């Protein structure tokens, strides 16, 4: 049986296309290009031939010691973070090695978290406000000190003038403070200028003097709490102010419901005891205003003009003796 005409025309077209492919330059006669061989580990000493100052600083860090203990030799040193470097060494092409400057904060953070995800302190960094703002690990930490061995930005002149904090060599500070580029609080102030202004007010936590640090209260790597506090609500404050913890027989509801910040400003203020209001009675009357005389707690005795509420209600954080927190 003779095939239909349309099938004969289809076979002829296929033969023509095959012939054109065979005669085309670089067609079947051209050998397929070999895939580039994957880069291999060359060791930290090879990196140090061109980058000796970085390798010398890196070997002083705790990270270098951990990598030497837990990782095979080919994944120690520089290549643990920057990846295998044989292609980079052969061609001296910077694009053939992982550079944190050429990648997004999310990609850089993923590279760090490949190891640090196991640490509870850093495990929530992917949901942190820092990463959401485009800040990644390398913006605060560095595995090798900035060139010259100096802090990236010096302390503000006002801090140097008013607070005589003992200073140490930049390299020693870097090694003792989790490889931070700068010491606290200057590192935090470089972004949080509004908080720096609050810590220059007369009544404040002694952060500028070095008695406490920002990370004593906050976890910059991310937490499930408000403002990334290290503990929930009042527990962050109670870690230092243990006498206010209780438990008390009669508790002040504001402490348990809203927390310490219902009355206090944690960073700094111009009011005594870091209160939100200059006069204590003004703060108390925001909740305790009687209906018969708005804004006056004792209208018949005229007590509001003579003293503060805590003159009598001394156990304002909680009491084991009086429901009204009296003496």
C-alpha positions in Angstrom: 0.0 0.0 0.0 1.3 3.4 -1.0 1.8 5.9 1.9 -0.2 9.1 1.9 1.5 12.1 0.4 1.6 14.1 3.6 3.7 11.3 5.3 6.2 11.3 2.4 6.6 15.1 2.7 7.1 14.8 6.5 9.9 12.2 6.1 11.6 14.4 3.4 11.6 17.4 5.7 13.2 15.4 8.5 16.0 14.2 6.2 16.7 17.8 5.1 16.9 19.0 8.7 19.3 16.2 9.7 21.5 16.9 6.8 21.6 20.6 7.6 22.6 19.9 11.1 25.5 17.6 10.1 26.8 20.2 7.6 26.5 23.1 10.0 29.8 24.3 11.4 30.2 23.1 14.9 27.3 20.7 14.6 27.9 16.9 15.0 31.5 17.4 14.0 32.2 19.7 17.0 33.1 17.9 20.2 31.0 18.8 23.2 32.7 21.1 25.7 33.8 19.5 28.9 32.0 20.7 32.0 34.2 22.8 34.3 35.7 20.8 37.1 34.4 21.7 40.5 36.7 23.8 42.7 38.7 22.0 45.4 40.0 22.9 48.8 43.5 24.2 48.8 44.1 24.9 52.5 44.4 28.1 54.5 48.2 28.3 54.0 47.6 28.8 50.2 45.2 31.6 51.0 47.8 33.1 53.4 50.3 33.4 50.5 48.3 36.4 49.2 46.3 37.4 52.4 48.8 36.9 55.3 47.3 39.6 57.6 43.8 38.1 57.4 45.0 34.5 58.0 47.2 35.6 61.0 44.2 37.4 62.6 41.8 34.5 61.9 44.1 32.0 63.5 43.8 33.9 66.8 40.0 33.4 67.0 38.0 30.8 68.8 36.3 30.0 65.4 39.6 28.8 64.0 40.1 26.5 67.0 36.6 25.0 66.6 37.0 24.4 62.9 40.3 22.7 63.5 38.7 20.3 66.0 35.4 19.5 64.2 36.1 19.8 60.4 38.4 17.9 58.1 41.6 19.7 57.0 40.3 20.7 53.6 37.4 22.7 55.2 39.3 24.6 57.9 40.4 28.2 57.8 39.3 30.6 55.1 37.5 28.1 53.0 35.1 27.2 55.7 33.3 30.5 55.0 34.5 31.4 51.5 34.2 28.0 49.9 36.8 25.9 48.0 39.4 28.2 46.4 41.3 26.2 43.8 39.7 28.0 40.9 40.3 31.4 42.5 44.0 30.5 43.1 44.6 29.3 39.5 43.0 32.3 37.8 43.2 35.0 40.6 39.6 35.8 39.6 37.7 37.2 42.7 34.4 36.1 41.2 35.5 32.4 41.6 35.5 32.6 45.4 32.5 33.5 47.7 32.7 37.1 48.7 30.3 38.5 51.3 30.4 41.9 49.6 28.8 40.6 46.4 25.9 38.8 47.9 22.6 39.8 49.6 22.2 39.9 53.4 19.9 36.8 53.2 22.5 34.8 51.2 25.3 35.8 53.6 23.2 35.0 56.7 22.4 31.6 55.3 26.1 30.9 54.9 26.8 31.8 58.5 23.7 29.9 59.8 24.9 26.7 58.1 26.9 26.3 61.3 25.4 28.8 63.8 21.8 27.5 63.4 22.6 25.0 66.1 23.2 27.7 68.6 20.1 28.8 70.5 21.4 32.4 70.6 21.4 32.7 66.8 18.8 30.1 65.7 16.1 32.8 65.2 18.2 35.2 63.2 16.2 34.5 60.0 13.1 36.1 61.6 15.0 38.9 63.3 14.4 42.6 62.8 18.0 43.1 61.9 17.9 40.7 58.9 14.5 42.3 57.8 16.4 45.6 57.8 19.1 44.3 55.5 21.7 43.8 58.4 23.5 40.4 58.4 26.2 38.9 60.6 29.1 40.5 58.9 27.8 44.0 59.5 28.6 43.5 63.3 31.0 40.6 63.4 34.2 39.9 61.5 36.5 36.9 61.4 39.5 39.2 60.9 39.9 42.7 62.4 39.5 45.7 60.0 42.7 46.9 58.4 45.0 48.8 60.8 43.6 47.0 63.8 41.4 49.9 64.9 37.7 50.3 65.6 35.7 51.1 62.5 34.3 54.3 64.1 35.6 56.0 67.3 33.3 56.8 70.2 31.4 60.0 70.1 33.2 63.0 71.4 30.6 63.5 74.1 31.2 60.0 75.4 34.9 60.5 75.6 34.4 63.9 77.4 31.9 62.7 80.1 32.6 59.0 80.6 36.1 57.7 81.3 35.7 54.1 80.3 39.0 52.1 80.4 40.0 51.3 76.8 41.9 48.3 75.6 43.7 47.4 72.4 41.3 47.0 69.5 42.5 43.5 68.8 41.9 42.4 72.4 38.4 43.8 72.5 37.7 42.1 69.2 38.8 38.7 70.5 37.0 39.0 73.8 33.7 40.4 72.5 32.5 37.7 70.1 34.5 39.1 67.2 32.5 42.4 67.1 33.9 45.1 64.8 33.5 47.6 67.6 32.8 47.3 71.3 29.3 48.0 72.7 27.5 50.4 72.8 29.3 52.2 70.0 28.5 49.4 67.6 24.8 49.6 68.4 24.7 53.4 68.4 26.0 53.5 64.8 22.4 52.6 63.7 20.3 53.3 66.8 21.0 57.0 67.1 17.7 57.6 68.9 18.7 55.2 71.7 22.1 56.9 72.0 20.3 60.2 72.7 18.2 58.5 75.4 21.3 57.1 77.1 22.7 60.6 77.4 19.9 61.8 79.6 20.5 62.3 83.3 18.7 59.2 84.7 19.6 56.1 82.7 21.0 52.6 82.8 24.8 52.7 83.0 25.5 51.6 79.5 27.9 54.3 78.5 30.0 53.6 81.5 30.3 50.0 80.6 28.5 48.5 83.6 25.9 46.8 81.4 25.6 46.2 77.7 22.8 46.3 75.2 22.9 42.6 74.8 22.3 42.1 78.5 18.7 42.9 77.8 18.3 42.4 74.0 19.2 39.5 71.7 20.2 41.1 68.4 20.0 37.7 66.7 16.2 37.5 67.1 13.8 36.5 69.8 10.0 35.7 70.0 9.6 38.5 72.5 8.8 42.2 72.0 11.8 44.4 71.1 13.8 41.1 71.0 14.2 41.1 74.8 16.0 38.1 76.2 13.1 37.3 78.5 9.4 37.9 78.5 8.2 41.3 79.8 9.2 41.9 83.4 11.6 38.9 83.5 14.2 40.9 81.5 14.2 43.5 84.3 14.0 41.0 87.1 17.3 39.4 86.0 19.0 42.4 87.7 16.2 43.9 89.9 15.6 40.6 91.8 14.0 42.4 94.8 11.1 43.5 92.6 10.3 39.9 91.4 8.2 38.6 94.3 6.1 36.6 94.5 4.0 39.0 96.7 0.7 38.3 98.5 -0.7 41.6 97.1 0.6 42.3 93.6 0.4 45.6 91.7 -1.6 44.7 88.6 0.4 47.1 86.4 3.6 45.1 87.0 2.0 41.8 86.1 -0.2 43.0 83.2 1.8 45.7 81.4 5.2 45.2 82.9 7.8 47.6 84.2 7.5 49.9 81.2 4.0 50.8 82.2 5.7 53.3 84.6 9.4 53.3 83.7 11.4 54.3 80.6 14.2 51.7 80.4 16.8 53.6 78.4 16.9 57.0 80.0 14.8 60.0 81.0 15.0 63.3 83.0 12.8 61.9 85.8 13.8 60.2 89.0 13.8 56.4 89.0 13.4 56.6 85.2 9.7 57.3 85.5 7.5 58.4 82.6 6.3 61.5 84.5 8.3 64.0 86.5 5.8 63.8 89.4 4.9 60.4 90.7 1.3 61.4 91.5 0.7 62.3 87.8 1.8 58.9 86.8 -0.4 57.2 89.4 -3.5 59.2 88.5 -3.4 57.9 84.9 -4.9 54.8 86.4 -6.1 55.8 89.9 -8.4 58.8 89.3 -11.5 58.7 91.5 -14.8 59.5 89.9 -15.9 62.0 92.5 -12.8 64.2 91.9 -11.0 63.6 88.6 -7.3 63.9 88.9 -7.3 64.4 92.7 -6.7 61.2 94.9 -7.7 62.8 98.3 -9.8 65.9 97.5 -10.9 66.5 101.2 -7.5 66.4 102.7 -5.7 68.3 99.9 -3.1 65.6 99.9 -2.4 66.0 96.2 -0.5 69.3 96.9 1.7 68.2 99.8 3.5 65.0 98.8 3.7 62.0 96.5 1.7 58.7 96.5 4.7 56.6 97.5 5.1 58.6 100.8 2.5 56.2 102.1 2.2 53.5 99.4 5.8 52.4 99.8 5.5 48.9 98.5 4.3 50.0 95.1 5.8 46.9 93.3 4.0 44.5 95.6 3.5 43.9 99.3 3.1 40.9 101.7 1.3 43.0 104.3 -1.1 45.6 102.8 -3.5 45.4 99.9 -3.0 49.2 99.4 0.8 48.7 99.5 1.0 50.8 102.7 3.8 50.8 105.2 
